[in-house]
Amino acid sequence: MIKAIFLDVDDTLLDFGECSRMSMKQACEKHGVEFNETLVETFHRINNGLWHDIEKGTLTRARLHEIRWNLVFDEIGGIDADGVAFEKDFFEGLHTIAVPVDGAAELVEYLAGKYELYVVSNAEYYQQYNRLEKCGMLKHINKIFVSADIGFAKPSREFFDICYRELPRLKPSETVIIGDSLRADIIGGINYGIKSCWFNPYGKELPDDVCPDWITDSLRKIPEFL
């Protein structure tokens, strides 16, 4: 029997692509950097690689904030801006900008009527707290678990160990994790014995050795099976 749902935030409940674009624009205006698609595409490629390193445990969040935008600026070239200062303003923007994924607010309200809801995120607590509050979803969330506080990132067993230590009446077999990251959310959940729902709106290929319990291209379809 399912009793609880673990919910990822970025690119599951909130559109990180759009949130980051808006925050990037604000930081560019402040620092005199030209905002264009090359900047956006380079950022996302480098950022995705850095987050994979965090998930593998080979990079810290603090180090990501030190190097992320300098790596972007160095690769593009010709940008006379301090990447660390740019990161500070960009990251502050991410704390206040909340663009829900289509169907996210309705899904959270629906699930809250049936299950306990817990956020599981590799971001920082107040970043997710503020954004979920801003878009009206926070009131439905029982607790927020973030890697910055736990000390371990999804998909590590240690991350989920601490979640369940704080939820002693809940078992992994009574939980479903919903997320977009095949590695952090789905493989992490499967390896811990948690049922999994892969949110895959862009039709990414599923490896043969990964078997989520459910796959959906739309959050609006999840009430059909949960």
Helices and strands as residue ranges (DSSP letters): E 4-7, H 16-31, H 37-56, H 61-76, H 83-94, H 104-112, E 116-121, H 125-134, G 138-140, E 143-146, H 147-150, H 157-165, G 172-174, E 175-179, I 182-187, H 188-191, E 195-199, E 214-216, G 219-224
